[in-house]
Amino acid sequence: MNEDEFRYEKLSWPEVNDAVEKEKMIVIPVGSTEDHGHHLPLDVDQRLPAAICEKTVRERDDTLLLSTLPHGYLPHHMDMPGGITIRWDTFVNYVIDVGISLAHHGFQRILLVNGHGSNHHLLEQATRQVNLQYPGVRCAMLSWWDLEEVKETLREVRDGGPQGVGHGGEMETSVYLHLAAEDVDMEQATRDVNVPDNPYFHNVDFAGENRPEDSTAVTMMPWWTTFSETGVMGDASAATAEKGAAIFEAATNGLDNVLDGFAAYPIREIVDKHPRDVSDDAYNPFRPR
């Protein structure tokens, strides 16, 4: 055993079999490579979920950490320099292949932890397909900012308001300052909230505290430069390393709680309710190809 024993890729194949026998869970950070303003590197959506997952998994004995999936779906960011975007169907199929590979080896609980907003709906689809192909497996996903512990902490520490913690804003900049302040140029950090003033669009708040004038959240994602001058959608100038430490601790505590719940989640068999006999092969049309 060594300090990397929690890393999936550091195992030998007999150790993989041993991990399966012990019913270890798998955690997979999923990120992107894209602009986050003038003050942050392109790897924000990789580095943050990877750090949250590593800190959490390192302290557990029932979970393994797979390497971060570094690139995601971001065609709407390609009007800003630097992004690497993967076609939505390629991305979904890639994630499915990762999931079914792990399921094939015998792992029963697989959790993807997302760090890029536009990956979220695609990861929902990919995890669903893994579950359909392997009924004895539970594959799930979450975006780290959706952890309830993160929302609660944001409400306590933020200063930039409901529109300040978005892309490259107070939340992400603060956590990056906590993790690697030397890679953040706070002299370039700015508040950039240039979305059209409309109660129905761009009004989702990571802390769950919308403005009084906000109403039903309607999803719409146009090209990024139509509502951001710098690549930021929030208030990066309000970020501090102290806030980042609090948010990071909340995220690791929250993920640890989720994994406790995931470990206890029962895996039940399908009970087909058709009046005729239905073989397992009859479900193949609904499984990924």
N, C-alpha and C positions, 0 to 999 in steps of 0.2 A: 504494500500500500504506500502511496505517496500523496503529496499535496494536490495532485491533479486527479485523484481517484474519482472525483465527481464528474469529470469530463468524459462524455461518451466516446469521443474519438481517441482517447488515451487508453481505452480498454483493449485487451486482446480478445479473440473470438471466444475462448473458453470463459473469460470474464463477462462477456455479453450474455452467454447462457446462464451464468451464475446470477446476473442482475435480473434476468427474466424469471428465474426460479424464485428470487426474493420479491418479485412483483414490484420492482422499482418503477416509478413514474419517470416520464421524459418531459423536460421543459425545453422549448425552442424559442429563442428570441428571433423576431422578424423585424427588419428595418427597411431603410431606403438610403439612397445617396442623392441629396438634393440641397438646394439653396436654403439657408436659414438667416438671411440678412448679411450685413457687412461684418458682423462681429463674431459669427460662429462658423465653424468648419462644416463641410458637407455631410459629416458622419453623425450628426446629432441623433437621427432616428435609429442608427445602429448602436451607438455607444450607450445611450441611456437605458434601453431595455436590456442590453447585454449586461450592464453593470448591476441593474436591479436583479436580474435572474441569477447572475453569478453569486452575488452576496447572499441571496436567499437559499440557493441550492447548496452552496458550500457548507451551510450550517445544518443541513438535513442529511439523514442517512438512508432515506427512502426514495431519492430522486437523482437523476442524471441530467446533465446539461449538454445539449447538442450545440454545435457551433452556430453562430448567428447567420440567418439568411439575410444577406446584406442589401439586396436590391429589390425594389418594389414597383408599384404601379403609380406613375406620376406624369402622364402626358401633359396635364394642365400646367406643369412646372417647366415645360421645355421652352418657354419664352424667357426663362432666366438661365444663365450659364451654369453648367456643372452637373445637372441631373442625369441619372442613368435610369431610364424607364423600361419596364418589361411589359409586353403586351398582356392584357388582362387574362386571356385564355392560357398563355404560356405560364404566367405566374400561378394561376390556379392549378394547372396540371402539374407543375413542378412541386408545389406544396403537397398536393395529393400523393405524388410519387414518394416524397419524403415520408409522409404519414403511413402509407401502405407498406413501405419498406420496413419501418419499425414494427408495424403490426404483424408483418410476415415473420419477423424474428421472434415474436411472442410478447412484445410489450402491449399492455392493455390500457394504460392511461397516458395520454399524450396531450400536453398543454402548450399551445403557441401563445407567446406574449408579444403583442404588437407594439411597434413604436412609431408607425406612420399612419396618419388618419385614413388615407385612401386605400390602404391595404385592408381595412377592417371588414368591409362587406365581402371582399374576395376571400378572406380567410374564413369567414363564416361559411361560405360555399364549400371551400376545400375541406374543412373539418367535417362538414355534414357528409360529404362524399366518402371520406375515410370510414365514418361510422356505418354508412350503407354497405360498403364493400366488406367490412369486418364487423358483423353484429356483436361479436364478443369483445370489441374494443370501444373505448370512450375517448374520442378526440375532441378537444375543446379549444376555445381561444378567448382572449380578452385583450383590450388595449390598456396599457398600464395606467393611464390617466383616469380610466373608469373605475378603478379600485375605490371603494367607498372611503377608505382611510386617506387616500390622496385628496379626494374632494373635501373632506372635513378639514384637512391641514391647509389646503388652499384658502378656504374661507377664513382661516385664522391668520395666515401670514401675508397674504397678498396685499399690494397697495395699488395695483394698476387697474382695478375694477373688473367688471364682467367681460370687457373686451380686451383686457390686458394680458391674458394668459394663453393666447392662441399661439400659432405657429411662430417659433423663434422668439417668443415673447417672454414674459416674466417667469413662467414656470420652467420652460426648457432651458433658458439661459441660466437661471438659478441653479438647476441641477447640474448643468455642465460646469458652472463655476465651482461647485462643490467637488466634482470629480476631477477636473483638470483646468484650474483657473488660468494656467499658462497658455491655454489654447483659445482663450476668450479675450477679445479686444473690446473692453467696455467703453473705450473712448469712441467707438463706432456704434455703440448700442443706442437705439432710438425707439421712440414710440411711433408706430405706424399702424393706424387704424383708419383706413380709407375706404372701408366697405360702404356702399350706399346706405343712407339712413332709411331703413325700412324695417317694420316690426316683424316681418315674416322670414327674412333671409339673413344668413350669417349671424344668427343670434343664439347659437348653442354655446353655453358657458361650461367650461370644464369643472367648475366648482358647483354647478347646479343652481346658480343665483343669477338669473337673467334680470335685465333692467325692467323697471315697471312698465315701460312702453312696449316691451317685446310681447309677441303673441305666439301663435302656432309656428313651430320650426319647420320650414319647408326646405328640403335639400336641393341645392343647386351648386355646381362647381364649374364656373367659367375659367378662362385662362387667368393665370395668377396675377399678371401685371394689370389686369382690369380693376383690381382693388388693393394692390400693394405696390408702393414705390420702391421699397428696399428688399423685398422678399419676406419681410416680417409681417405678421398679422397679430399685433399685440404690443405690449409695452416692455421692451427689453431693458430700457433704462431703469426700471424698477427692480431689477434682479439683484440678488445678493447671494453670496455663498452660504450664509446662515439660513436663508430661506430654502436654498437647495438642499442643505443637510436635513432639514425638517421634512421636506417633500420626499427625499430619497428614503429616509427612515420609514415614513408612512407607506411608501410603495413596497419596500421589502417586507414590512410587517403585514401589509395587505395581501401580498402574494403568498406569504407563508400561511396565512389563514385560508386562502383559496386552496392551497395544496393540501392542507389538513382536510378540508371538505371534499376535495377530489379523491383523496385516498379512501375516504369513507363511503364514497358514492357507489351504490350497488350496480353491478352489471347483470341485467336480467335478460333472459332469452326471449326471442320473438315468439309470440303466440298467434299464429295465423287464424283469422276468424272467418275465412271463407267456408262455405258449406262443402266444397270439394277438397280433395287432397292436393296440396300445393307443395311441390318440391323446392328445395333451395335454389335450384337452377332457374326456377320461374321468376326469381327476383333479379336475375342478371340484367334485364333491360333497364333497371333503375340504378345500376351501379356504374361507376366511372369506367371509361375505356382508356 
